[in-house]
Amino acid sequence: SVNTIRSHLERVRQRDFEPDMILVDYGDILRPVKHNTEKRHELQEIYEQLRAISQEFNCPVWTASQTNRSGLNAEVVTMESISEAFNKCFVADFICTISRTIEDKTENKGRMFVAKNRNGIDGIVYPMEFDTSKVHLKVLPPDEHSTIDAVVTKTKQEQEEHLRQKYKEFKAE
């Protein structure tokens, strides 16, 4: 639980060690302090407690979360694709997502999307070198296609064309 993490950090602090960063692998599977009937409420509480630890120890707390099915092979994973409890997004100060399509995996590529940033810009998509066989992840500088609008616009245009085709088929019947 978050209390276990806090207890460990307090013991480490007594040995004159102050953490620069706290990595939690992985916030969604921490045991809630208070049990709730709905998983989403438990997750929100867990993330609020992790944020409190960040403030208490004056350092960032990073953790990971899974996507739901809509994010499985998405070109860019947005906050809408974060699984279980959207309220986790409200608690976080910074959210970035990493996505890889099937084509990206064969080309050792990926994308990092800054979905939320209370202290800076967000909505930027960064291309990545992504080679899991060598545990190589490198975020590259943004290019002309690096805004979410550029990626989503293409997707919206494809969706609109698909809807036009469906409408034509419907009218022909």
Backbone hydrogen bonds, N-H to C=O, Kabsch-Sander energy under -0.5 kcal/mol:
donor,donor_aa,acceptor,acceptor_aa,energy
2,V,31,R,-0.6
5,I,1,S,-1.6
6,R,2,V,-2.7
7,S,3,N,-2.5
8,H,4,T,-2.2
9,L,5,I,-2.5
10,E,6,R,-2.3
11,R,7,S,-2.0
12,V,8,H,-2.4
13,R,9,L,-2.3
14,Q,10,E,-1.7
15,R,11,R,-0.6
15,R,12,V,-1.0
16,D,13,R,-1.8
17,F,12,V,-1.3
18,E,16,D,-0.5
22,I,60,P,-2.5
24,V,22,I,-0.5
24,V,62,W,-3.0
25,D,23,L,-0.6
26,Y,24,V,-0.7
27,G,24,V,-0.6
28,D,64,A,-0.6
29,I,26,Y,-2.1
30,L,27,G,-1.4
41,H,38,E,-0.7
42,E,38,E,-1.5
43,L,39,K,-2.7
44,Q,40,R,-2.0
45,E,41,H,-2.1
46,I,42,E,-2.4
47,Y,43,L,-2.5
48,E,44,Q,-2.2
49,Q,45,E,-2.3
50,L,46,I,-2.2
51,R,47,Y,-2.0
52,A,48,E,-1.8
53,I,49,Q,-2.0
54,S,50,L,-2.0
55,Q,51,R,-1.9
56,E,52,A,-2.7
57,F,53,I,-2.7
58,N,54,S,-0.5
59,C,54,S,-1.7
62,W,22,I,-2.9
62,W,60,P,-0.5
64,A,24,V,-0.6
68,N,81,S,-3.0
71,G,68,N,-1.4
72,L,69,R,-1.5
74,A,71,G,-0.7
78,T,76,V,-0.6
81,S,78,T,-1.8
82,I,79,M,-1.7
83,S,66,Q,-2.3
85,A,83,S,-2.3
88,K,85,A,-1.8
89,C,86,F,-1.8
90,F,86,F,-0.6
91,V,87,N,-1.3
92,A,88,K,-1.8
95,I,116,K,-2.5
97,T,113,F,-2.4
99,S,111,R,-2.6
105,K,101,T,-2.0
106,T,102,I,-1.5
107,E,103,E,-1.4
108,N,105,K,-0.8
109,K,104,D,-2.7
110,G,128,M,-1.2
111,R,99,S,-2.1
112,M,126,Y,-2.8
113,F,97,T,-2.5
114,V,124,I,-2.5
115,A,95,I,-1.7
115,A,113,F,-1.1
116,K,95,I,-1.8
118,R,93,D,-2.6
120,G,117,N,-1.0
123,G,114,V,-3.5
124,I,114,V,-0.5
125,V,146,S,-4.8
126,Y,112,M,-3.7
126,Y,124,I,-0.5
128,M,110,G,-2.2
129,E,138,K,-2.6
130,F,108,N,-2.4
131,D,136,H,-3.0
132,T,130,F,-0.6
134,K,131,D,-1.0
135,V,132,T,-0.6
136,H,131,D,-2.8
137,L,135,V,-0.6
138,K,129,E,-2.6
140,L,127,P,-3.0
140,L,138,K,-0.5
146,S,143,D,-1.8
148,I,123,G,-2.2
151,V,147,T,-1.5
152,V,148,I,-3.5
153,T,149,D,-2.9
154,K,150,A,-1.2
155,T,151,V,-1.6
156,K,152,V,-3.4
157,Q,153,T,-2.9
158,E,154,K,-2.3
159,Q,155,T,-2.5
160,E,156,K,-3.1
161,E,157,Q,-2.3
162,H,158,E,-2.3
163,L,159,Q,-2.6
164,R,160,E,-2.5
165,Q,161,E,-2.3
166,K,162,H,-2.3
167,Y,163,L,-2.6
168,K,164,R,-2.6
169,E,165,Q,-2.4
170,F,166,K,-2.5
171,K,167,Y,-2.8
172,A,168,K,-2.0
173,E,169,E,-0.9
173,E,170,F,-0.5
